[in-house]
């Protein structure tokens, strides 16, 4: 027989409530920022075309893309929850009307948009949505930058994530932190991959926390990314 699970102690229940309260506060803060940014803007989306998973390239590319946006474009994208679609394709094939706005330094990824959510570029119908499982990732990944000083730490929870899930949480964190002025385009980063993150240590500004539902059918929240102040 399978042994019965140990009963939850009062201390454990209190810790769980405290963690969820902290995450709820951060989630509500993000919703407020989104509402303020998008109150006068139409919904937009960004397309990311990936040839392969290169985390170094992706980190540099998304920050360069965010830095290239005008103030109005940045507000519209933030007001659309930085909506992003990941497509499988080769950035070198993006020409003509589908020309990329930003290409990552090593050419593994390219960004188009932000474009009207209801009228995305034709390339979105020609390329397949990215799918697949998350490949093994190094525990620690250093991303050099132009700025001097020690790297900022970005922790990411990877437990249970698909490849797209990982990209979504990494990309949203970097894009939103950049749009809010909490992460510079040239800052060095140290990415730490963990199965789970401690919700009690979720940072507010000037750091950034990526908080979202733990599962589609669950009201519980989970800390997916934590950018140190």
ABEGO torsion letter per residue (X at the ends): XBBBBBBBBAAAAAAAAAAAAAAAAAAAAAAAAAAAAAAABBBBBBBBBBABBBAAAAAAAAAAAAAABBAAAAAAAAAAGGBBBBBBBBAAABBEAABBABBBAAGABBBBOBBBAABBBAAAAABBBBBEBBBBBBABBBBBBABBEBBBBBBBBABGBBAAAAAAAAAAAAAAAAAAGABBAABBBBBBBBABBBAAABBBOABBBBBBBABAABABBBBABBBBX
